Amino acid sequence: MAARAQRRSKVASLNSPATRHYADKVTQSSVAKEVNTVVDRSVVDMSADVAAIRSGQAQQIGDTFVVNGRTYGMHDGTLYPMSGPGLYTLDRGGYKALGVLNKFGDTPQTDVILKNMGVSAETKAAALKVFEVIKK
């Protein structure tokens, strides 16, 4: 019984995902991990998802939570988006490319910067897909 109350208390105090997960907030200096999931804020109300998780309305499976069709993980007391509607997964290069696209748009200057960064056409295409969705 005490363990259950402790788990509920831990869930109720989880921190919201870092702003690095908001697709429109990714910059060239954002920390890029090996795998990065970004959120389209025009589709996802991450605050509502977090509130539902904290209040116990999400389905918890180990260290993951499913709410509104989206899956969130947690580590060190902080939630992070993993998959679902309005969420996009990018590799390290795609995440960095998104930061460039957010600053310069889909321009010749962006192409030069991404080429200099060694970003492949496929990686740029993945980032461009996210960029086009969030800029609508």
N, CA, C and O atoms as CSV, one atom per row, in Angstrom:
chain,resi,resn,atom,element,x,y,z
A,1,MET,N,N,0.824,-1.194,0.000
A,1,MET,CA,C,0.000,0.000,0.000
A,1,MET,C,C,0.870,1.261,0.000
A,1,MET,O,O,0.604,2.196,-0.755
A,2,ALA,N,N,1.897,1.290,0.835
A,2,ALA,CA,C,2.784,2.453,0.905
A,2,ALA,C,C,3.540,2.632,-0.403
A,2,ALA,O,O,3.770,3.759,-0.841
A,3,ALA,N,N,3.929,1.520,-1.029
A,3,ALA,CA,C,4.656,1.596,-2.305
A,3,ALA,C,C,3.768,2.207,-3.383
A,3,ALA,O,O,4.235,2.989,-4.210
A,4,ARG,N,N,2.495,1.848,-3.370
A,4,ARG,CA,C,1.555,2.392,-4.360
A,4,ARG,C,C,1.386,3.898,-4.180
A,4,ARG,O,O,1.380,4.640,-5.163
A,5,ALA,N,N,1.252,4.351,-2.954
A,5,ALA,CA,C,1.117,5.782,-2.661
A,5,ALA,C,C,2.385,6.524,-3.060
A,5,ALA,O,O,2.323,7.648,-3.559
A,6,GLN,N,N,3.524,5.899,-2.841
A,6,GLN,CA,C,4.799,6.523,-3.211
A,6,GLN,C,C,4.893,6.667,-4.733
A,6,GLN,O,O,5.346,7.697,-5.231
A,7,ARG,N,N,4.460,5.625,-5.482
A,7,ARG,CA,C,4.466,5.697,-6.948
A,7,ARG,C,C,3.541,6.804,-7.424
A,7,ARG,O,O,3.895,7.572,-8.318
A,8,ARG,N,N,2.333,6.891,-6.818
A,8,ARG,CA,C,1.388,7.943,-7.208
A,8,ARG,C,C,1.969,9.325,-6.948
A,8,ARG,O,O,1.805,10.236,-7.759
A,9,SER,N,N,2.643,9.478,-5.824
A,9,SER,CA,C,3.260,10.761,-5.487
A,9,SER,C,C,4.360,11.104,-6.486
A,9,SER,O,O,4.506,12.257,-6.892
A,10,LYS,N,N,5.135,10.087,-6.878
A,10,LYS,CA,C,6.215,10.295,-7.851
A,10,LYS,C,C,5.643,10.747,-9.193
A,10,LYS,O,O,6.164,11.672,-9.816
A,11,VAL,N,N,4.573,10.094,-9.633
A,11,VAL,CA,C,3.933,10.452,-10.903
A,11,VAL,C,C,3.343,11.858,-10.828
A,11,VAL,O,O,3.460,12.627,-11.781
A,12,ALA,N,N,2.721,12.196,-9.720
A,12,ALA,CA,C,2.087,13.511,-9.566
A,12,ALA,C,C,3.097,14.651,-9.607
A,12,ALA,O,O,2.735,15.794,-9.887
A,13,SER,N,N,4.358,14.343,-9.330
A,13,SER,CA,C,5.368,15.409,-9.302
A,13,SER,C,C,6.319,15.372,-10.495
A,13,SER,O,O,7.360,16.029,-10.478
A,14,LEU,N,N,5.969,14.607,-11.531
A,14,LEU,CA,C,6.831,14.547,-12.713
A,14,LEU,C,C,6.958,15.917,-13.374
A,14,LEU,O,O,5.993,16.677,-13.449
A,15,ASN,N,N,8.162,16.216,-13.849
A,15,ASN,CA,C,8.407,17.468,-14.564
A,15,ASN,C,C,7.925,17.350,-16.006
A,15,ASN,O,O,7.921,16.263,-16.585
A,16,SER,N,N,7.521,18.476,-16.572
A,16,SER,CA,C,7.114,18.531,-17.977
A,16,SER,C,C,8.315,18.288,-18.880
A,16,SER,O,O,9.453,18.512,-18.470
A,17,PRO,N,N,8.072,17.830,-20.112
A,17,PRO,CA,C,9.183,17.653,-21.050
A,17,PRO,C,C,9.925,18.973,-21.289
A,17,PRO,O,O,9.337,20.052,-21.222
A,18,ALA,N,N,11.207,18.864,-21.566
A,18,ALA,CA,C,12.038,20.044,-21.849
A,18,ALA,C,C,11.580,20.720,-23.137
A,18,ALA,O,O,11.021,20.073,-24.023
A,19,THR,N,N,11.819,22.014,-23.233
A,19,THR,CA,C,11.409,22.769,-24.419
A,19,THR,C,C,12.125,22.298,-25.678
A,19,THR,O,O,11.677,22.616,-26.779
A,20,ARG,N,N,13.221,21.552,-25.557
A,20,ARG,CA,C,13.926,21.023,-26.730
A,20,ARG,C,C,13.036,20.097,-27.545
A,20,ARG,O,O,13.345,19.781,-28.693
A,21,HIS,N,N,11.912,19.657,-26.936
A,21,HIS,CA,C,10.994,18.759,-27.638
A,21,HIS,C,C,9.941,19.501,-28.468
A,21,HIS,O,O,9.215,18.867,-29.234
A,22,TYR,N,N,9.843,20.808,-28.339
A,22,TYR,CA,C,8.897,21.577,-29.153
A,22,TYR,C,C,9.548,21.849,-30.508
A,22,TYR,O,O,10.565,22.538,-30.582
A,23,ALA,N,N,8.965,21.310,-31.574
A,23,ALA,CA,C,9.572,21.397,-32.903
A,23,ALA,C,C,9.886,22.824,-33.309
A,23,ALA,O,O,10.935,23.082,-33.900
A,24,ASP,N,N,8.985,23.763,-33.000
A,24,ASP,CA,C,9.188,25.150,-33.404
A,24,ASP,C,C,10.214,25.883,-32.549
A,24,ASP,O,O,10.600,27.003,-32.883
A,25,LYS,N,N,10.662,25.275,-31.456
A,25,LYS,CA,C,11.648,25.906,-30.573
A,25,LYS,C,C,13.056,25.357,-30.775
A,25,LYS,O,O,14.002,25.840,-30.151
A,26,VAL,N,N,13.208,24.351,-31.642
A,26,VAL,CA,C,14.529,23.765,-31.885
A,26,VAL,C,C,15.413,24.811,-32.565
A,26,VAL,O,O,15.022,25.426,-33.557
A,27,THR,N,N,16.602,24.997,-32.016
A,27,THR,CA,C,17.563,25.948,-32.583
A,27,THR,C,C,18.844,25.193,-32.935
A,27,THR,O,O,18.972,23.997,-32.676
A,28,GLN,N,N,19.769,25.909,-33.521
A,28,GLN,CA,C,21.047,25.301,-33.875
A,28,GLN,C,C,21.847,24.912,-32.629
A,28,GLN,O,O,22.737,24.064,-32.703
A,29,SER,N,N,21.536,25.520,-31.500
A,29,SER,CA,C,22.270,25.187,-30.279
A,29,SER,C,C,21.493,24.258,-29.348
A,29,SER,O,O,21.961,23.964,-28.248
A,30,SER,N,N,20.315,23.792,-29.768
A,30,SER,CA,C,19.562,22.831,-28.961
A,30,SER,C,C,20.356,21.530,-28.849
A,30,SER,O,O,21.042,21.123,-29.787
A,31,VAL,N,N,20.252,20.892,-27.697
A,31,VAL,CA,C,20.966,19.639,-27.469
A,31,VAL,C,C,20.330,18.532,-28.308
A,31,VAL,O,O,19.153,18.210,-28.144
A,32,ALA,N,N,21.120,17.959,-29.201
A,32,ALA,CA,C,20.650,16.885,-30.074
A,32,ALA,C,C,21.104,15.550,-29.512
A,32,ALA,O,O,22.297,15.314,-29.324
A,33,LYS,N,N,20.145,14.683,-29.248
A,33,LYS,CA,C,20.454,13.328,-28.778
A,33,LYS,C,C,20.507,12.403,-29.992
A,33,LYS,O,O,20.249,12.833,-31.116
A,34,GLU,N,N,20.835,11.151,-29.767
A,34,GLU,CA,C,20.892,10.183,-30.867
A,34,GLU,C,C,19.526,10.073,-31.550
A,34,GLU,O,O,19.430,10.049,-32.777
A,35,VAL,N,N,18.458,10.005,-30.719
A,35,VAL,CA,C,17.081,9.973,-31.205
A,35,VAL,C,C,16.333,11.090,-30.493
A,35,VAL,O,O,16.424,11.220,-29.272
A,36,ASN,N,N,15.584,11.907,-31.257
A,36,ASN,CA,C,14.892,13.079,-30.718
A,36,ASN,C,C,13.446,13.067,-31.180
A,36,ASN,O,O,13.174,12.959,-32.376
A,37,THR,N,N,12.515,13.178,-30.234
A,37,THR,CA,C,11.105,13.268,-30.588
A,37,THR,C,C,10.667,14.698,-30.359
A,37,THR,O,O,10.829,15.246,-29.269
A,38,VAL,N,N,10.102,15.301,-31.413
A,38,VAL,CA,C,9.646,16.681,-31.324
A,38,VAL,C,C,8.125,16.723,-31.488
A,38,VAL,O,O,7.512,15.828,-32.069
A,39,VAL,N,N,7.546,17.795,-30.955
A,39,VAL,CA,C,6.102,17.936,-30.859
A,39,VAL,C,C,5.616,19.104,-31.700
A,39,VAL,O,O,6.190,20.192,-31.667
A,40,ASP,N,N,4.556,18.864,-32.451
A,40,ASP,CA,C,3.868,19.927,-33.191
A,40,ASP,C,C,2.843,20.526,-32.233
A,40,ASP,O,O,1.802,19.925,-31.970
A,41,ARG,N,N,3.147,21.713,-31.716
A,41,ARG,CA,C,2.277,22.332,-30.704
A,41,ARG,C,C,0.918,22.759,-31.245
A,41,ARG,O,O,0.009,23.034,-30.462
A,42,SER,N,N,0.756,22.820,-32.569
A,42,SER,CA,C,-0.567,23.156,-33.104
A,42,SER,C,C,-1.500,21.954,-33.027
A,42,SER,O,O,-2.713,22.102,-33.180
A,43,VAL,N,N,-0.951,20.773,-32.794
A,43,VAL,CA,C,-1.731,19.536,-32.705
A,43,VAL,C,C,-1.781,19.009,-31.272
A,43,VAL,O,O,-2.814,18.508,-30.828
A,44,VAL,N,N,-0.678,19.121,-30.559
A,44,VAL,CA,C,-0.535,18.500,-29.247
A,44,VAL,C,C,-0.561,19.559,-28.142
A,44,VAL,O,O,0.202,20.525,-28.171
A,45,ASP,N,N,-1.445,19.361,-27.180
A,45,ASP,CA,C,-1.445,20.178,-25.961
A,45,ASP,C,C,-0.685,19.371,-24.914
A,45,ASP,O,O,-1.269,18.626,-24.128
A,46,MET,N,N,0.629,19.541,-24.928
A,46,MET,CA,C,1.465,18.734,-24.053
A,46,MET,C,C,1.170,19.030,-22.583
A,46,MET,O,O,1.314,18.144,-21.741
A,47,SER,N,N,0.765,20.248,-22.262
A,47,SER,CA,C,0.412,20.573,-20.878
A,47,SER,C,C,-0.772,19.734,-20.416
A,47,SER,O,O,-0.795,19.260,-19.280
A,48,ALA,N,N,-1.758,19.550,-21.296
A,48,ALA,CA,C,-2.920,18.721,-20.957
A,48,ALA,C,C,-2.510,17.261,-20.798
A,48,ALA,O,O,-2.992,16.571,-19.900
A,49,ASP,N,N,-1.617,16.790,-21.673
A,49,ASP,CA,C,-1.127,15.414,-21.550
A,49,ASP,C,C,-0.406,15.228,-20.216
A,49,ASP,O,O,-0.630,14.239,-19.518
A,50,VAL,N,N,0.453,16.173,-19.867
A,50,VAL,CA,C,1.207,16.094,-18.610
A,50,VAL,C,C,0.247,16.120,-17.425
A,50,VAL,O,O,0.413,15.352,-16.478
A,51,ALA,N,N,-0.749,16.993,-17.471
A,51,ALA,CA,C,-1.731,17.071,-16.378
A,51,ALA,C,C,-2.467,15.742,-16.221
A,51,ALA,O,O,-2.712,15.291,-15.102
A,52,ALA,N,N,-2.820,15.118,-17.345
A,52,ALA,CA,C,-3.513,13.825,-17.298
A,52,ALA,C,C,-2.598,12.752,-16.701
A,52,ALA,O,O,-3.049,11.914,-15.920
A,53,ILE,N,N,-1.331,12.779,-17.064
A,53,ILE,CA,C,-0.377,11.809,-16.518
A,53,ILE,C,C,-0.234,12.014,-15.017
A,53,ILE,O,O,-0.309,11.061,-14.241
A,54,ARG,N,N,-0.027,13.259,-14.616
A,54,ARG,CA,C,0.163,13.563,-13.194
A,54,ARG,C,C,-1.051,13.178,-12.350
A,54,ARG,O,O,-0.906,12.766,-11.199
A,55,SER,N,N,-2.244,13.313,-12.922
A,55,SER,CA,C,-3.464,13.020,-12.155
A,55,SER,C,C,-3.875,11.551,-12.218
A,55,SER,O,O,-4.913,11.169,-11.676
A,56,GLY,N,N,-3.064,10.734,-12.875
A,56,GLY,CA,C,-3.343,9.308,-12.917
A,56,GLY,C,C,-4.309,8.875,-14.000
A,56,GLY,O,O,-4.787,7.741,-13.972
A,57,GLN,N,N,-4.614,9.752,-14.965
A,57,GLN,CA,C,-5.558,9.427,-16.026
A,57,GLN,C,C,-4.912,8.698,-17.203
A,57,GLN,O,O,-5.617,8.233,-18.098
A,58,ALA,N,N,-3.602,8.594,-17.216
A,58,ALA,CA,C,-2.897,7.906,-18.301
A,58,ALA,C,C,-2.700,6.438,-17.931
A,58,ALA,O,O,-2.672,6.076,-16.754
A,59,GLN,N,N,-2.567,5.614,-18.942
A,59,GLN,CA,C,-2.237,4.210,-18.713
A,59,GLN,C,C,-0.735,4.138,-18.495
A,59,GLN,O,O,0.041,4.557,-19.353
A,60,GLN,N,N,-0.322,3.609,-17.352
A,60,GLN,CA,C,1.099,3.494,-17.061
A,60,GLN,C,C,1.562,2.067,-17.299
A,60,GLN,O,O,0.968,1.110,-16.803
A,61,ILE,N,N,2.639,1.946,-18.070
A,61,ILE,CA,C,3.254,0.650,-18.341
A,61,ILE,C,C,4.735,0.805,-18.029
A,61,ILE,O,O,5.496,1.318,-18.849
A,62,GLY,N,N,5.137,0.369,-16.862
A,62,GLY,CA,C,6.519,0.566,-16.427
A,62,GLY,C,C,6.824,2.047,-16.300
A,62,GLY,O,O,6.157,2.762,-15.553
A,63,ASP,N,N,7.826,2.506,-17.025
A,63,ASP,CA,C,8.205,3.921,-17.004
A,63,ASP,C,C,7.629,4.692,-18.181
A,63,ASP,O,O,8.127,5.767,-18.515
A,64,THR,N,N,6.587,4.161,-18.815
A,64,THR,CA,C,5.934,4.875,-19.914
A,64,THR,C,C,4.469,5.110,-19.575
A,64,THR,O,O,3.865,4.400,-18.771
A,65,PHE,N,N,3.923,6.141,-20.223
A,65,PHE,CA,C,2.534,6.534,-20.020
A,65,PHE,C,C,1.889,6.727,-21.378
A,65,PHE,O,O,2.502,7.296,-22.281
A,66,VAL,N,N,0.668,6.263,-21.533
A,66,VAL,CA,C,-0.078,6.454,-22.766
A,66,VAL,C,C,-1.284,7.327,-22.444
A,66,VAL,O,O,-2.100,6.996,-21.584
A,67,VAL,N,N,-1.379,8.453,-23.156
A,67,VAL,CA,C,-2.489,9.385,-22.953
A,67,VAL,C,C,-2.795,10.053,-24.290
A,67,VAL,O,O,-1.883,10.468,-25.006
A,68,ASN,N,N,-4.065,10.155,-24.621
A,68,ASN,CA,C,-4.505,10.781,-25.869
A,68,ASN,C,C,-3.799,10.192,-27.096
A,68,ASN,O,O,-3.517,10.902,-28.061
A,69,GLY,N,N,-3.520,8.890,-27.044
A,69,GLY,CA,C,-2.875,8.215,-28.170
A,69,GLY,C,C,-1.373,8.427,-28.259
A,69,GLY,O,O,-0.723,7.910,-29.167
A,70,ARG,N,N,-0.818,9.186,-27.319
A,70,ARG,CA,C,0.618,9.459,-27.331
A,70,ARG,C,C,1.306,8.726,-26.184
A,70,ARG,O,O,0.723,8.533,-25.118
A,71,THR,N,N,2.542,8.326,-26.417
A,71,THR,CA,C,3.328,7.638,-25.399
A,71,THR,C,C,4.436,8.578,-24.920
A,71,THR,O,O,5.144,9.198,-25.713
A,72,TYR,N,N,4.557,8.658,-23.607
A,72,TYR,CA,C,5.607,9.442,-22.965
A,72,TYR,C,C,6.438,8.513,-22.094
A,72,TYR,O,O,5.915,7.576,-21.492
A,73,GLY,N,N,7.722,8.779,-22.035
A,73,GLY,CA,C,8.598,8.067,-21.131
A,73,GLY,C,C,8.985,8.987,-19.998
A,73,GLY,O,O,8.676,10.178,-20.025
A,74,MET,N,N,9.659,8.444,-19.002
A,74,MET,CA,C,10.171,9.294,-17.916
A,74,MET,C,C,11.549,8.807,-17.517
A,74,MET,O,O,11.836,7.610,-17.504
A,75,HIS,N,N,12.382,9.765,-17.196
A,75,HIS,CA,C,13.684,9.461,-16.614
A,75,HIS,C,C,14.082,10.604,-15.721
A,75,HIS,O,O,13.864,11.770,-16.050
A,76,ASP,N,N,14.660,10.274,-14.602
A,76,ASP,CA,C,15.112,11.282,-13.626
A,76,ASP,C,C,14.006,12.269,-13.265
A,76,ASP,O,O,14.277,13.453,-13.066
A,77,GLY,N,N,12.755,11.792,-13.178
A,77,GLY,CA,C,11.649,12.647,-12.754
A,77,GLY,C,C,11.107,13.569,-13.824
A,77,GLY,O,O,10.311,14.459,-13.522
A,78,THR,N,N,11.521,13.378,-15.076
A,78,THR,CA,C,11.079,14.240,-16.177
A,78,THR,C,C,10.459,13.399,-17.285
A,78,THR,O,O,10.983,12.350,-17.659
A,79,LEU,N,N,9.326,13.885,-17.805
A,79,LEU,CA,C,8.671,13.219,-18.926
A,79,LEU,C,C,9.332,13.610,-20.241
A,79,LEU,O,O,9.929,14.681,-20.353
A,80,TYR,N,N,9.220,12.735,-21.230
A,80,TYR,CA,C,9.666,13.064,-22.583
A,80,TYR,C,C,8.740,12.355,-23.571
A,80,TYR,O,O,8.317,11.226,-23.324
A,81,PRO,N,N,8.421,13.019,-24.701
A,81,PRO,CA,C,7.531,12.406,-25.683
A,81,PRO,C,C,8.254,11.299,-26.448
A,81,PRO,O,O,9.455,11.384,-26.707
A,82,MET,N,N,7.493,10.253,-26.804
A,82,MET,CA,C,8.098,9.133,-27.531
A,82,MET,C,C,7.443,8.895,-28.891
A,82,MET,O,O,8.130,8.809,-29.908
A,83,SER,N,N,6.107,8.789,-28.905
A,83,SER,CA,C,5.430,8.493,-30.163
A,83,SER,C,C,3.954,8.840,-30.063
A,83,SER,O,O,3.402,9.002,-28.975
A,84,GLY,N,N,3.330,8.949,-31.236
A,84,GLY,CA,C,1.893,9.199,-31.288
A,84,GLY,C,C,1.561,10.360,-32.197
A,84,GLY,O,O,2.451,10.961,-32.798
A,85,PRO,N,N,0.274,10.679,-32.301
A,85,PRO,CA,C,-0.163,11.767,-33.176
A,85,PRO,C,C,0.468,13.113,-32.782
A,85,PRO,O,O,0.459,13.498,-31.612
A,86,GLY,N,N,1.013,13.817,-33.782
A,86,GLY,CA,C,1.611,15.130,-33.537
A,86,GLY,C,C,3.046,15.073,-33.046
A,86,GLY,O,O,3.644,16.107,-32.749
A,87,LEU,N,N,3.609,13.860,-32.958
A,87,LEU,CA,C,4.994,13.688,-32.525
A,87,LEU,C,C,5.815,13.149,-33.691
A,87,LEU,O,O,5.342,12.306,-34.454
A,88,TYR,N,N,7.043,13.639,-33.825
A,88,TYR,CA,C,7.920,13.250,-34.923
A,88,TYR,C,C,9.278,12.866,-34.359
A,88,TYR,O,O,9.821,13.557,-33.497
A,89,THR,N,N,9.817,11.767,-34.847
A,89,THR,CA,C,11.126,11.298,-34.400
A,89,THR,C,C,12.174,11.624,-35.454
A,89,THR,O,O,12.012,11.318,-36.636
A,90,LEU,N,N,13.246,12.250,-34.999
A,90,LEU,CA,C,14.367,12.611,-35.870
A,90,LEU,C,C,15.659,12.061,-35.284
A,90,LEU,O,O,15.812,11.975,-34.065
A,91,ASP,N,N,16.585,11.691,-36.157
A,91,ASP,CA,C,17.897,11.322,-35.654
A,91,ASP,C,C,18.670,12.612,-35.345
A,91,ASP,O,O,18.166,13.715,-35.551
A,92,ARG,N,N,19.879,12.453,-34.856
A,92,ARG,CA,C,20.684,13.621,-34.451
A,92,ARG,C,C,20.816,14.644,-35.583
A,92,ARG,O,O,20.628,15.841,-35.368
A,93,GLY,N,N,21.141,14.166,-36.795
A,93,GLY,CA,C,21.314,15.077,-37.931
A,93,GLY,C,C,20.011,15.769,-38.317
A,93,GLY,O,O,20.008,16.954,-38.649
A,94,GLY,N,N,18.908,15.032,-38.275
A,94,GLY,CA,C,17.606,15.618,-38.605
A,94,GLY,C,C,17.202,16.690,-37.614
A,94,GLY,O,O,16.632,17.716,-37.985
A,95,TYR,N,N,17.502,16.442,-36.350
A,95,TYR,CA,C,17.191,17.425,-35.302
A,95,TYR,C,C,18.006,18.700,-35.515
A,95,TYR,O,O,17.483,19.809,-35.408
A,96,LYS,N,N,19.301,18.526,-35.820
A,96,LYS,CA,C,20.151,19.695,-36.081
A,96,LYS,C,C,19.688,20.425,-37.343
A,96,LYS,O,O,19.704,21.655,-37.396
A,97,ALA,N,N,19.275,19.660,-38.357
A,97,ALA,CA,C,18.767,20.267,-39.587
A,97,ALA,C,C,17.495,21.064,-39.310
A,97,ALA,O,O,17.292,22.130,-39.891
A,98,LEU,N,N,16.643,20.556,-38.430
A,98,LEU,CA,C,15.423,21.290,-38.072
A,98,LEU,C,C,15.774,22.628,-37.429
A,98,LEU,O,O,15.098,23.627,-37.673
A,99,GLY,N,N,16.817,22.657,-36.616
A,99,GLY,CA,C,17.257,23.923,-36.013
A,99,GLY,C,C,17.667,24.936,-37.068
A,99,GLY,O,O,17.366,26.123,-36.943
A,100,VAL,N,N,18.353,24.475,-38.103
A,100,VAL,CA,C,18.764,25.357,-39.205
A,100,VAL,C,C,17.525,25.822,-39.982
A,100,VAL,O,O,17.399,27.003,-40.307
A,101,LEU,N,N,16.625,24.899,-40.273
A,101,LEU,CA,C,15.397,25.260,-40.999
A,101,LEU,C,C,14.567,26.261,-40.208
A,101,LEU,O,O,14.007,27.189,-40.790
A,102,ASN,N,N,14.478,26.091,-38.898
A,102,ASN,CA,C,13.711,27.028,-38.073
A,102,ASN,C,C,14.295,28.436,-38.135
A,102,ASN,O,O,13.559,29.416,-38.023
A,103,LYS,N,N,15.604,28.545,-38.312
A,103,LYS,CA,C,16.233,29.866,-38.359
A,103,LYS,C,C,16.200,30.480,-39.761
A,103,LYS,O,O,15.895,31.664,-39.909
A,104,PHE,N,N,16.509,29.692,-40.782
A,104,PHE,CA,C,16.679,30.246,-42.123
A,104,PHE,C,C,15.581,29.863,-43.111
A,104,PHE,O,O,15.531,30.394,-44.220
A,105,GLY,N,N,14.691,28.933,-42.708
A,105,GLY,CA,C,13.669,28.463,-43.639
A,105,GLY,C,C,14.277,27.540,-44.677
A,105,GLY,O,O,15.460,27.206,-44.608
A,106,ASP,N,N,13.467,27.133,-45.634
A,106,ASP,CA,C,13.947,26.252,-46.703
A,106,ASP,C,C,14.524,27.126,-47.806
A,106,ASP,O,O,13.860,27.414,-48.803
A,107,THR,N,N,15.766,27.541,-47.613
A,107,THR,CA,C,16.417,28.503,-48.496
A,107,THR,C,C,17.742,27.936,-49.017
A,107,THR,O,O,18.238,26.936,-48.499
A,108,PRO,N,N,18.311,28.575,-50.040
A,108,PRO,CA,C,19.639,28.156,-50.503
A,108,PRO,C,C,20.690,28.237,-49.383
A,108,PRO,O,O,21.607,27.418,-49.330
A,109,GLN,N,N,20.553,29.219,-48.499
A,109,GLN,CA,C,21.489,29.346,-47.382
A,109,GLN,C,C,21.418,28.106,-46.482
A,109,GLN,O,O,22.444,27.611,-46.014
A,110,THR,N,N,20.222,27.622,-46.250
A,110,THR,CA,C,20.045,26.403,-45.454
A,110,THR,C,C,20.733,25.232,-46.133
A,110,THR,O,O,21.411,24.439,-45.479
A,111,ASP,N,N,20.562,25.123,-47.440
A,111,ASP,CA,C,21.205,24.026,-48.180
A,111,ASP,C,C,22.718,24.056,-48.007
A,111,ASP,O,O,23.342,23.012,-47.813
A,112,VAL,N,N,23.308,25.239,-48.076
A,112,VAL,CA,C,24.762,25.373,-47.913
A,112,VAL,C,C,25.174,24.962,-46.496
A,112,VAL,O,O,26.140,24.220,-46.314
A,113,ILE,N,N,24.438,25.446,-45.504
A,113,ILE,CA,C,24.769,25.124,-44.108
A,113,ILE,C,C,24.660,23.618,-43.869
A,113,ILE,O,O,25.552,23.016,-43.271
A,114,LEU,N,N,23.562,23.010,-44.339
A,114,LEU,CA,C,23.371,21.577,-44.125
A,114,LEU,C,C,24.428,20.752,-44.861
A,114,LEU,O,O,24.885,19.728,-44.353
A,115,LYS,N,N,24.813,21.198,-46.054
A,115,LYS,CA,C,25.878,20.501,-46.794
A,115,LYS,C,C,27.184,20.567,-46.004
A,115,LYS,O,O,27.896,19.570,-45.878
A,116,ASN,N,N,27.489,21.755,-45.473
A,116,ASN,CA,C,28.708,21.923,-44.681
A,116,ASN,C,C,28.674,21.089,-43.398
A,116,ASN,O,O,29.717,20.685,-42.885
A,117,MET,N,N,27.474,20.836,-42.891
A,117,MET,CA,C,27.309,20.015,-41.688
A,117,MET,C,C,27.369,18.528,-42.018
A,117,MET,O,O,27.444,17.692,-41.118
A,118,GLY,N,N,27.336,18.201,-43.302
A,118,GLY,CA,C,27.359,16.803,-43.707
A,118,GLY,C,C,26.012,16.113,-43.598
A,118,GLY,O,O,25.946,14.889,-43.488
A,119,VAL,N,N,24.930,16.895,-43.630
A,119,VAL,CA,C,23.583,16.342,-43.530
A,119,VAL,C,C,23.180,15.766,-44.882
A,119,VAL,O,O,23.257,16.451,-45.902
A,120,SER,N,N,22.756,14.517,-44.888
A,120,SER,CA,C,22.364,13.855,-46.137
A,120,SER,C,C,21.020,14.383,-46.636
A,120,SER,O,O,20.266,15.012,-45.894
A,121,ALA,N,N,20.743,14.112,-47.905
A,121,ALA,CA,C,19.470,14.530,-48.501
A,121,ALA,C,C,18.297,13.876,-47.776
A,121,ALA,O,O,17.263,14.514,-47.577
A,122,GLU,N,N,18.443,12.609,-47.376
A,122,GLU,CA,C,17.382,11.897,-46.672
A,122,GLU,C,C,17.116,12.511,-45.303
A,122,GLU,O,O,15.966,12.650,-44.887
A,123,THR,N,N,18.183,12.876,-44.610
A,123,THR,CA,C,18.050,13.482,-43.286
A,123,THR,C,C,17.406,14.854,-43.394
A,123,THR,O,O,16.550,15.212,-42.584
A,124,LYS,N,N,17.823,15.629,-44.408
A,124,LYS,CA,C,17.207,16.939,-44.618
A,124,LYS,C,C,15.725,16.766,-44.927
A,124,LYS,O,O,14.899,17.536,-44.435
A,125,ALA,N,N,15.379,15.770,-45.731
A,125,ALA,CA,C,13.982,15.535,-46.102
A,125,ALA,C,C,13.130,15.236,-44.870
A,125,ALA,O,O,11.996,15.705,-44.769
A,126,ALA,N,N,13.673,14.456,-43.933
A,126,ALA,CA,C,12.935,14.141,-42.703
A,126,ALA,C,C,12.694,15.411,-41.883
A,126,ALA,O,O,11.597,15.626,-41.367
A,127,ALA,N,N,13.726,16.248,-41.768
A,127,ALA,CA,C,13.587,17.506,-41.023
A,127,ALA,C,C,12.640,18.460,-41.745
A,127,ALA,O,O,11.839,19.145,-41.109
A,128,LEU,N,N,12.731,18.503,-43.062
A,128,LEU,CA,C,11.877,19.386,-43.860
A,128,LEU,C,C,10.408,18.997,-43.715
A,128,LEU,O,O,9.535,19.865,-43.683
A,129,LYS,N,N,10.138,17.715,-43.628
A,129,LYS,CA,C,8.759,17.247,-43.428
A,129,LYS,C,C,8.191,17.833,-42.140
A,129,LYS,O,O,7.069,18.339,-42.124
A,130,VAL,N,N,8.966,17.763,-41.064
A,130,VAL,CA,C,8.524,18.318,-39.781
A,130,VAL,C,C,8.379,19.836,-39.895
A,130,VAL,O,O,7.376,20.401,-39.459
A,131,PHE,N,N,9.375,20.489,-40.477
A,131,PHE,CA,C,9.358,21.943,-40.622
A,131,PHE,C,C,8.100,22.404,-41.374
A,131,PHE,O,O,7.442,23.357,-40.955
A,132,GLU,N,N,7.775,21.741,-42.461
A,132,GLU,CA,C,6.607,22.132,-43.264
A,132,GLU,C,C,5.315,21.937,-42.488
A,132,GLU,O,O,4.392,22.739,-42.624
A,133,VAL,N,N,5.230,20.898,-41.686
A,133,VAL,CA,C,4.037,20.652,-40.876
A,133,VAL,C,C,3.860,21.738,-39.805
A,133,VAL,O,O,2.753,22.238,-39.603
A,134,ILE,N,N,4.946,22.097,-39.126
A,134,ILE,CA,C,4.809,23.064,-38.032
A,134,ILE,C,C,4.673,24.501,-38.512
A,134,ILE,O,O,4.242,25.361,-37.744
A,135,LYS,N,N,5.028,24.786,-39.759
A,135,LYS,CA,C,4.945,26.153,-40.278
A,135,LYS,C,C,3.618,26.444,-40.992
A,135,LYS,O,O,3.415,27.549,-41.494
A,136,LYS,N,N,2.723,25.463,-41.037
A,136,LYS,CA,C,1.426,25.679,-41.702
A,136,LYS,C,C,0.590,26.683,-40.971
A,136,LYS,O,O,-0.527,26.982,-41.394
